[in-house]
Amino acid sequence: MFGKNKSNTRRIRLPFESTDEKPYIFASYGHDDKETVFPLLNALYEAGFNVWYDEGITIGEKYDDVIESHIRGSAVFLLFASSLSLSRPYVLDVELKIAAEIREATPFLSLFIEKGVNVPESAKEIMQGSQHDSLDAIIKELNRMGIKNFGKRKAVPIEREVPQYWFDSYDPAPEGESGGTVYSKEEPYACLAFHPDDLTACNPYAKELFFAGYNVRSCETLNGSEREKMITSKGCKAYVPFVTQHYVESGQLEKDYLVAKKAGKPLISLYIREEGDQEESLKLPDSIAKEFSLIQGLDMQELTANDFLSKLEAELEKRKCYAIMTDGKVSRRNFEIRDFLYDFADGGKKLILTKFRGEKDKATLTVRRAYSGFPVAKIGADSFRYNTGLREVTLQEGLERIGDGAFNNCDHLESISLPDSLTGIGENAFSQCSSLKSIRFPSGVREIPESAFEDCDSLTEFVIPEGVTAIGKYAFEGCVSLTSVTIPDSVVSIGDRAFYQCECLASVEIPDSVDAFGDGVFEWCDSLASVRLSCNMNGTGSETFTGCSALEHIEIPEGITLVDAYAFYMADGLKTITLPESLTFIGEHAFESCESLTSVTVPEGVDEIGEHAFDKCYNMECVTILSPQVDIGEGALDDVDLVRCHEDSEVWEYCEEACVDCEPL
């Protein structure tokens, strides 16, 4: 199964309900020790102390996050020490490291549940002075620390369903089954091989593969025929040795490779070296040195974790080692691959990235085209929302869609590469990305949706490629640094306030292909000095040029029939305007407060002028109205010096009542 490699669950019996009521004790142990540990936890709980232990996690929760939050929230960290628990990379590399970070604030205790346990070097410092050999000693220490006791009580056993992969991913293979630290039943698989003494060094890389969804089996605990059987099986598609000092000197590397070579298994060699190791310290036997050249292998000391997984996965996918969904069904949602959560889509054939779970201050990242042979088709809604540390994103070819709000409020995002395979982006996809300066928009996207780039304060230019048919409402609202935008002939509609408050936008040409034009499209574009409108628009739209103080002249093309309400309200730099013969209507407040206008000729086809249409046009010397019959609204011409119109018309009567000078045509 892809993702968390085991999709089934296991039902277990627990001594009592795990609690995070503070103060509580965090219990750290190896799962295989539960037969010993559970009675001790039970006794601790019945003695009156709150205890939290990990079998209380419900399916669907992110294991690592829950563990860390409960360690940091605990009153005491209690390790149940055994040879098994102190060999577990998760206990050593995750839980004890967090415990060491908070040691000053959170006391550390260890209870040895078996004798003769060797404490690893990495754990000696934190365990020093905290070791106890009985539960009574632990309880005595808790009382000395003043940890709250809730009184004696009876534990009530419960049953809980937990994910199977908890047991399979970090622990040895189930009893009676061959395999090592990481084990996958499914085929095909890659055989991971390393020396048992290198478990701590190699297991993190094995886990990376396992949780990326690959079927992998490790053979470090196997000997003789079982080891050969795993390498030579038909289901094994690649031999992946983790080359270390121990593996080389033991002679096992040479034996394993010769078995794999004879069986025709491809080699992908990984070089794991301690810091400071020299290349010659991994000198290989002459019989295999040529095959294991560093050019062919991946040198782990030279690669970051991202590079490692990317390069190794590429090699595995060439050999068809990606996970196989045996039943063709998707039974797990929101599984994690590295820093991302994914869901399946399209009947289990593709992936949707649903959430970025990595570090919030991560500056650069790449969303890969595929994992384990499954293409990443979509970035889901709000996936990177409020990721304030992100500065550069690369989206690889193959991505089809970016969901609503995917990068919303990534306010330090400066650069993002959109692939040509992209066919759609969602509403608010890049809104409030205040550091985004430019973006190449792919030609396969047919619509710039609502608020797609709203409040992208640093965006300076935008070229809309041929093929885009619609610019949604608020698409570029608040892009205060946008100086130019190119709109192709393929665009047929522009939504409400698409360029609202684009304060630096100086010039725009609306192609004649546009026949749907919203309200307030260029409202408060203070620098807009030149506009060409489409002749196929029905009207100018309400409030379209409100506050456009730099606009000095505009010609409304033939074909437009309406100058809508507030269309040029407070466009106080407008000096001249040409109205077309096709015009039939001038809306209320259409030219109110256009203080630089000196004269206007209203065409003969206009049969209605709305209220206050030319109100507060204090420098208007003359308005000529050619139609003999025009409905005139209240206050439409009150501040005009002279109106030229037909005698005995409604306009003439209006002027007489309003004491406006009029002159017959």
BAPA-194366 format. One record per residue: residue in one letter; x, y, z of N, C-alpha, C in turn. Coordinates in steps of 0.05 Angstrom, whole numbers, plus 5000, padded with zeros to 4 digits. Each point is the difference from the previous one (the first is absolute). Last residue first. Layout:
<nodes>
AXYZXYZXYZ...
</nodes>
This chain:
<nodes>
L438364854411501649894978499150124973P499150535097498749814981501949904979E502250285104500250124973498849804980C500850265116499749814978499850154973D502850085115499850124974499849794979V496349865099502449954984499750134973C493849905080501450254995502749964987A492849365022502449995015501750254997E491749884953499449965028502550015018E500950064906498650235009499449985030C504049274957501950225002498650255011Y494749234981501849955023501850255005E494749984922498450055024501749975026W504049774919499550295000498550075026V501149094982502550125009499850305002E492949514964500149965029502650135011S496550434910500749725009500049995030D498550794942497649855006500649705007E507850434948497950145015497649825003H510149614991497650084985498050155018C510650075023498149784997497650104983R509950265057498950044974498149764994V504250505092499049764988498850074973L507550445079498250034977499249734989D505050095083499750294993497850034978V500249205076500950054973499550304993D497649465081502550165002501250064972D491649495013499950245017502550175000L496249154954501550214986500250255017A495849175032501849904979501850224989G492749965073502850095004501949934978E491349444997500450225019503050065003G497049534908499849955028500650255017I495749824897502350115014499649975030D496849614896499350015028502450095016V497950234894501849885020498850025028Q498450264890498549895022501949845018P503150454922497850185008498549905024S510949864977497349874998497850205008L509550225004498950004973497249884998I506550555073498349765000498450004974T509350485050498250004977498549744999V505650655074499249734994497950024978C508350685045497749954984499549704997E506550415062499050244986497549944984M505249565089498549934976498750254988N505349885083501250144977498649934974Y497549615086500050295004501250164977C495049095025501950054978500450304998K493749545060502750085011502150004978D491749464967500150175025502950055008F495549504924502250194996500250195025A493849275004501949904980502450184996H491749975062502750105007502149914980E491449464985500350205022503050075004G497749594903499349945028500650235019I497049914893502450095015499249985030E495949614899499850035029502750085011D498349824906497250085008499850025030V507550004911499749985029497250095008G503750024909498749765008499549975030E504850734955497150024996498649755010P509550315045498949934974497049994999V506550645059498549765005498649924974T509150605029497749984981498749735004V506650715063499249734992497750024980S508550635057497749984982499549704993T506350295067499050264993497649994980L505849395083498450004976498950284994S505049755080501650104977498450004974E496749665086500450295002501650124977C493649185029502150014979500750294996S493049655061502650085010502349974980E491649474971500150185023502950055009F495749464925502350184997500250205024A493449295002502049894981502550174997H491350005057502750075010502249924980E491349534973500250205022502950035009G498749674898499049935027500450225020I498149944891502250095018498949985028F497349584894499550045029502550105014T499349754905497250055006499550095029L508249894913499350045028497150065004S505349894916498449775010499050035028E505950624954497350034991498249785010P508750275059499349894974497150054992L507350625061497949815003499049904973T509350475047498449974976498049785004I506050735065498949744996498449994975T507950635064498249974977499049714999K504950325075499650254987498149974976L502949505100498849964974499450264987G503549815091501950104979498849984972D495449715082500250294999502150104981A493549205025502349994981500750294994M492549705057502550105012502449954982Y492249474965499750155025502850075011F496549524917502350175001500050185025A493449314990502149904982502550175002Y490849995047502650055013502449924982A491349604962500150175024502950025012D499549754896498649915024500550195024V499350044891502050105019498749955027L497449494903499650105028502550125012T499349594911497450135002499750145027I508149644924499350025029497450165002G503949944916499049745007499149995029E507750654961497449954989499249715006P507050445068499749924972497149954992I504950715067498449775004499249904972E508550595037498149974978498449745004I506150745065499149734994498050014977H508050625064498249974977499249714997E505050295076499350264989498149984977L503649435093498749964974499150274989A503949845088502050054979498849984972S495149825083500650284998502050074978C492749255033502349994981500950284993G492349725057502550075013502449984982T491949484965499850175024502850055012F496849484919502350195001499850195024T493549294989502449894986502450185003E490349995035502450075016502649924986S491949534955499850195022502750045014G498849714895500249895027499850225020T499350064902502650055012500449865026G493649584923500250255015502850035012N498049314936497450135001500150275014M508249544944498950025027497350144998N506049874926498049805004498949985028C507350554967497550104987497749805004S508850195067498949824979497450124989L507950635043497949825008499149844976R509250555038498549944976497949795008V506550785054498349775000498749974972S507850605066499249924974498449745000A503450435079499950234983499049934972L501049665110499049924974499550244982S503049945096501950074979499049944972D495049815083500750285000501850094977C492449285021502649964987501150284995W491149775040502350105016502749914989E492649474953499450205021502550065017F497949424918502450165004499650215022V493149364984502349854990502650165005G489950105024502450085015502649884991D491649474966500050265013502750055014G499249334912498850045026500150285010F499349484901501850185014498750075027A499649364903498950015027502050155017D502049854910497250094998498549995027V510449964945498650025026497250104996S506449934928498949745007498450015026D505350734963497249994992498749735005P508250375063499549924972497149984994I505450665068498049785001499449914972E508650535049498449974976498249755003V506050765067498749744995498550004974S507650585072498849974974498849724997A504150335082499950254984498449974974L501349595108499349924973499550244983C502049965097502250074981499349934971E494049835077500750285000502150084980C492249305016502749954989501250284995Q490849795035502250115016502849914991Y492749444955499450205020502550085016F497849374922502550165004499650225020A492949394983502349834993502650145005R490050205017502350105014502549834995D491849534960499950235018502750055013G501049424912498150015022500250255016I501449684894501650115021498150065023S500349394899498750125024502050095020V502449604915497350094993498650135024V510649734956498450065024497250114991S507349784939498349775008498250065024D506750604960497450004986498249765008P507550395071499949904972497250004989I505750625075497649844998499649904971T507950415074499449944972497649814999V504450785072498749744997499349974970S506450675076498949934973498849725001T503150455079500350224981498949944973L499249705111499749914973500050234980S500450005100502550054984499749924971V493049885067500650285000502650074984C492049285010502849974990501150274995G490749805028502150085020502849944992E492949464946499350225019502350055020F498649374922502550145006499450245019A492949374980502449844993502650145007Y489950205012502150065020502749864993K492449604943499750245017502250005022G502449484909497950005021499950255016I502749744897501450125023497950045022A500649344905498650155020501950105022T502749484921497450114991498750185020V510349594965498450075024497450144990G506349794936498649765008498450045025E509050544976497949934982498749745008P505050535078500549874975497549954983I503250795071497949794999500349864972V506950585065499349944972498049775000F503850795073498749744996499249984971E506350615081498949974973498849724998T503150345085500450244983498949984972L498949625110499749914972500150254981S500049995099502650044986499849924971D492649915064500950285001502550054982C491549365004502849934995501550274996D490249875017501950115019502849884998E493449454944499250235016502150075021F499249314925502450145007499350255017A493049384977502349834997502650145009S489950235001502050075020502649844997E492749614939499450205020502350035020P503149544910497550005016499950225020I503949794900501350115024497650045020E500649284913498750215016501850095023R502449324935498050154985498750225015V509949414993497950095019498150194985G508049644959497849805002497850085019S508350504983498050044979497749805002P506350405084500049804978497650034982F505550765058497549865001499849814976R507950495062499449924973497549835000I503450815070499349724997499349944970S504450785081499249934973499349704999K501550465084500550224982499249944971L497649735109500149884973500350224979S498650085098502850034990500349904972S491649975052500850284998502950044989C491649335001502849944997501550264994Q490249895010501750095023502849904999S494049464936499350255012501650055025F499749254932502550155007499350275014A492949374978502449824999502550145010N490050244992501950095021502649845000E493049514943499650265011501950055023G503449274930497550065015499950295010I504649514908500650085028497550095013G503449364907498150155016501250085027T504649494930497550074985498150175016L511349664991497850105017497750094983S508849684969497849805002497650105016D508350484989498350034976497749805001P504650375093500649834976498050044978L503850705077497549854993500649844975S505950495084500149904972497649834995I502850855071498749744997500049924970S504150795079500149874974498649735000E500150605076501050194980499949874972L495549925106500549864975500750194978H497450185094502850034992500649864974D491249995043500850284995502950054995C491849314993502949935002501550274994N490149905000501550115022502849895004N494549414936498950245012501750095024F500549244933502350155010499150275012A493349374972502349825004502450155012G490150244976501650095023502649845005D493749514936499350255012501850065024G504449324930497450045012499550275012I505749594913500650125026497450085013R502949254916498350215012501150095027E504649374939497750084984498550245012L510649514996497950115018497850124983G507849674960498249785007497750105017E510250434998498149924979498349765008Q503950595081501049854977497849934980L502050825072498049804995500749864974T505150645079500149894973497949784998V502450935066498649744996500349924971E503850755083500249904973498849734997R499550515083500950214981500149914971L495549785108500549904973500750234981G497250055095502949984995500749944971T490950055039501250274998503049994995N490749454987502849915003501850244996Y490049964994501450125023502849885005R494849414934498950255011501550085026F500749234934502350155010499150265014S493349384967502349835006502350145013D490450244968501350105024502549845008A494349514928499350255012501650065025G504649324932497450045011499650275012I505949604916500550115026497450095012K501949224921498750245010501250085027A503049244946498450144980498950275011V508249235010498750205017498550194982P502548934980500450284994498550185020F504348995013497450144999500450304996G507349365010498549944975497350134998S505950125076499549724997498349934975Y499850985012501249845021499249714995A500851014941498949745006501349885024R501950894966497949924980498749745008R504150715074500949824979497749904983V502450915056497849805000500649824976T506950645060499149904974497849805004L504950895059499149724998499149944971T504750805076499749904973499049715001A500850515081500050214981499549904971K497149725106501349894977499850204977D496350055092502050194990501549894976K493249505046498750244990502050214990E500948904997500750225017498950264988G494749154968502850045007500450255017R492049584956500349965029502950055009F492150204917502850015006500449985030K491449624939501050185021503149985001T494349554933498050135016501150195021L502049514899501550105023498050165017I497849184931499450285007501750075024L500649184918500250115027499250295001K497549074933501550255004500050085029K495649214970502150014979501850245004G491749705049502549895010502350024980G491150344982499849715004502649885010D499450954989499649874975500149705003A504750445080497950114983499849834975F504550025110499849894973497750154985D506050475079497749834995500249884972Y507650475075498949954974497449845003L508050685055497849815002498749974973F510750305028497450054989497949795007D510050065015498750235013497250054991R503649034987501950215008498450245013I493349434973502549944986501850235005E490149585045502250194998502349894984F488549905002502549875008502350194994N489750074991501850185013502549855011R492749324979500050284992502050155016R497548914967501250185019499950294989S496949214953498949965027501250195021V498249764888501450195018498749985027K500949254915498350185015501850175018G502749254942499050214983498350205015D505149205031497149974996498850234984T509649945018499149734992497049984995M507650764990497549995014498649744992I510850265001497849904985497550005017A510150584999498049845014497749924981Y509950164960498050165015497849825010C508049784945499849925028498050175016K504049954902497249935007499749895028R507950384955499949715003497249915009K502050924988500949884975499749695001E498250495077497850014982500849894972L506550095069498149785006497850004979E506450694995501249754993498049775004A497350855027500350004971501149734990E499650175093497449944989500149984969L507750295045499549715004497349924989K502450914998501749854982499449705003S495250595056499450064972501649824982L501649985093497549874993499450044970F507850425033500149715003497549874990D500450945005501549894977500149705001N496350445074498250034976501449884975A504950035080497949805002498150014976T509850344981498150075021497849785000L510449814968497250064993498450095023E509349695000499950234981497250094994Q502249245055501350235013499850254983M496849144969498250135019501350245015D501349564901501750055023498350155021L497749294917499250265012501550045026G503049404906498750015026499150285008Q504849824919497549854999498450035026I508450404995498450124979497349874998L506849685058498450225012498350154979S502748944990501250264997498250225011F499648974997499150185021501350284998E502049284939497050025000499050215020K509349804997499250134975497050045000A504149515072500550295001498950154975I500249025027497550154996500450304998S507249355010498049844985497550164994D507350325056500550034972497849874983P497750355099501649784988500250044970L498550895055498649764995501849784989K500450945065501349864978498749734997L498450815059498049814990501149854976S505150655044499249835022497849814992E503650684941501649755001499249825023E496150884989499049814981501549735001Q499450565089501150054974499049784981D495550465093501049764987501250084973G495350615059502949995002501249764987E490049935031501350254995503049985004E495049124971500050185023501450254993R495049404926502650045013499650195024I494949364918499450135026502650035015Y496249804895502450025017499350155025L494649364922499850245017502450015018S496649494900501650015024499850275014I494649324930500050295007501550035026L498549194917501350105024499650315003P494349094952501450264996501150105027K498648954976498750225013501550264996G501549024972499350214981498650235012A504149175039497150004996499150224981K509149945024499449754988497049974993K503050755049501050014972499349754985A498150055093498250184985500850004970V505649535059497449874999498150164982L508250385020500449794981497449834997Y500150695064500150114973500249784979D500449785093497350084991500050104971K508349775040498349774997497350074989E506050705022500949854976498249764995L498350495079499450164976500749854975Q502449655085497349944992499250164975G508350055052500149824977497249944989S503450615074498849745008500249804977E502750924990502049845014498949725008V494250644956502349934983501849815014Y492750355047499049824979502349914982H501750645069499449745011499349804978Q501550914976502449875008499549715010T492850344932501250125024502649855007V491250104923502849935003501350165024F490349624968500950245014502949955007P493949534917501749985024500750275011V492449534935500850275008501749975025Y495349444911501749965024501250275007A490649724941502650145003501349935026K491749614971500650144975502650155001C494149135048502150205005500950124974G493649285004498850265008502050215005K502549104980498950134976498850285006S507949595063497249964995499150154974T508950005047499649864974497149974992I502950405084501350154979499349884973M496749595079498950274998501250154976K503449145022497349984990498750284996E508649925040500149964971497249994988R500650055093501050254989500149974969E497749245049497850205002500850274987S506449285008498049964979497850205000G508050305059499949774983497850004979N498150655079502549874994499549784979L495351005045499849734989502749894994T497650905032499849805022500049714990E500350784941502450015018499949795022C494250264919500949735006502349995020S490750614961502850025008500849725011R492350454928500549805021503050025006V491450624949502949955005500149785022N492950624933500249735012503049945003Y495951024999501349784986499949745015G496650925023498249824987501349774986A503350735059499550114974498349814983F503149755085497850195003499550164975F507149365001497549865008497750205002L508750334982498949864978497349875007E504750435068499250204980498749864976K503849475067497350105007499150214980A508749664991498049794994497250095006Y507150565024499650004971498049794992P502350045092498550244991499550024970N505449275038497149985002498450254992C509949895006498749934975496950015001A506150185076500850174977498349964976T498849465078499350275006500650194977L502449074992497150045001499350305004D508649474990499550274988497050065000D503949175030501250205017499450284990P497349214950498350055024501150225018H501850034894501049845022498350065025F495850044900502150145015500749835024A492850084907501949835014502150185013L489649954946501950175013501949825016C493149844913501349885023502250195010A490350184946502950034998501249885026Y490449724947501350145021503050044993P489149764953502949965002501250165023E493049605036502049994978499150184978E497749915115499350024971502449984982K500350015098499249744988499650024970S506850565066497650034984499349734988Y506850505081499049764986497450064986V509350375062497750094985499149774981T506749785061498850225014497650114985G502149064967501650155019498550235011G497648944957500250294996501550145021S493449054986502750104995500050304996E492949445061500450114973502850104998G496249645081499649804980500450094972E497650745071501149735007499349804978P500751034972498449835017501149725004A507050784977497749874987498449835020P505450815044500649774982497549894988D499251025026500649765014500849784980Y496950894975502450035017500949755013S492450024939502050184988502550035017D491949455021501749904978502350184993F493350215067501549775008502049924979W494250724985501550075023501849765008Y493749924929502750094993501650095024Q490749725003501949785000502850104995P492250605047501149934974502149785002V492050025072502250174993501249924974E491049895073501049934974502250204992R496249655101500550224982501049894973E495249765106501149894975500250244980I500449945115498650084976501249854976P499550015120501249924974498250084977V501050465097498049874985501249934973A503850225107500350034971497949844985K499650465100500049754986500250054970R503950605088497749964983500349734986K504650795077499849734990497449954985G504550995001498749815019499849724988F504350794961497150024998498549805018N510150554999498849745002496950035001K509050644964497349975011499049714999I510450285010498149964978497249945012G508850205046497550155004498149974977M509149605018499850234982497550165004R501449215050502050205008499950244982N494549274978499050145024502050215010L502649464929497850174991498950165024E506449345017501350234987497850204991K497249185036501350165021501250254989I496549384940497950135014501150185022I506149464954498950214982497950155015A503549255043502050224999499050234983D494849225002499950145026501950245001L500249414926497850204998499850155026S509649604971497449915010497950224998D509550084977499549724993497449895012H505251004962498849865022499349714991Q505950984969499349724996499049875026S503650924974497149975001499149715000G509350384993498850095025497049975002Q503849974904501750005023498650125024M496649944909499249805019501750005025I501650584925497450075011499249805021E508449864957499950265014497350055012K501549214947501349995026499750275015A497149724908498050035021501350035028S504949874916498350234995498050055023E505949244998501450255006498250244998P495549065024501550114978501250275007V497949185069498950264992501750114977N497848965035502250194993498750264990V496249215071499550164975502450194996G497949315073502249974981499650164974K491149725053502750045009502049984978E489450374999501649764998502850065008I493450675002498249775003501449734994F502251085035501149774985498249765005L498151095001499549755015501049774984S501451155005500149754985499749775019L498151164990500449775016500149754982F500351185000500349754985500449775020P495251085001501849795011500049754983T498251034968498549755003501949785010A503250894984497250055009498549755007E509149964968500050195022497250065011R501349434923500949885026499950195023I497750024900498350125021500849915028E504749694920499650294995498550135024A501249064998502550145007499750304996A492949444974500250005029502550155009I498849854908498150215010500250025030K505049324962501150264992498250235009L497349105014502150085019501250274992E493349644942499050055026502150105020V502949804909497850185001499250075029D507249394976500450234982497750215001L500149165054502650145003500150274985V492249444993500450075029502550175002Y498349654915498050215007500350095029P505649294966500850274991497950225007R502049085055498050114982500850284991S504249435067501049954973498250124979L498250025094502450164996501549924973S492149545028499350284998502450174994L501549075014498350054976499550304997S504649675076501749974976498550064975S496250505083500649724995501949994976A494250755069502449934986500349704998F492550795011500149735008502349874984L497951075027500949804980500149735013L495151015017500849755013500649804978F498451135022500649804979501049755013V493550845039502349835003500249824976A493650685000501350085025502549845006S495650244898500049825023501350135025G498950324905497950085019500049845026R506049844926500550285009497950095020I499149144961502650015015500450285012H492749884943499549895027502649985016S500250334911498450185016499649895028E504649454937501550245008498450185018I495649254963502149925019501550245010V493750144932498749945025502049925021D503150154912499150255012498749955028D502849254948502350155010499150265014Y493249434959501449885023502250195011K490850274952502849984992501649925024E489549724984501750205012502949964990G493249394976499750254985501750235011I496549205062500749974972499550274986T502250045104497949894983500950004971I505549915098499650164976497949874983G503549635083497550165001499650174976E507749445019497849854988497350155002D508450355038499350054972497949834988Y500750405103501649824985498849974972W499450585103499350004971502049814986V495950185107501949894982499050034971N498450345113499150004972502349914982F498849695105501450184982498849994972G497749475082499050275001501350194981A500649015016501250135023499350305001E497349444928498449945023501250125026Y504850104918497450144998498449955025L508049534993500650295003497450165000A499549084981500650045029500550305005N498949744911497549965014500350065030L507649994944498450244996497449995015L505349245003501350215015498550274996P497249234951499449975029501250225017F502150024906497250065006499349965029V508849764963499650295007497150055008T503149134971501350075025499250285009E496749674919499249815019501250055028K502550534923497450085013499049795020D508250094939500249985030497350035013D501550124905500349715007500349955030H499650904964497449864998500249705008G506550745042499849864975497449844999Y501150955056500749715001500049884972S497550945069501449924976500949715002A492550755047501349735002501249944973F496950925060500249894973501649745002I493550535074502649884995500049894972Y494050865043500149724994502849914995P493250855048502649904991499949704993K493250374958502550085013499650015030E495449414918499350195021502550065016D498849384925501850234998499250225020T498848844989498950265006502250224997S496648894974502250195002498850285004E495149095030499950214981502350195004F501248985029498350225008500150214978P504249134989499349985029498150225009L500049574899501650195016499149995029R499749394902498850045026501850175016I498749944888501649935023498450065026R499549874884498450065024501649905024R503050354896500249795020498450085025T500250234885500350095028500249755018N502550274888498249885019500550105028S505150254921497550145001498149875020K511150134982498049805008497350145004N507350534973500149774982498049785008K499651044998500549845023499649714992G500850424915499850175024500849855024F496349404921501550254999499650165025M499748904991498350245000501750255000
</nodes>
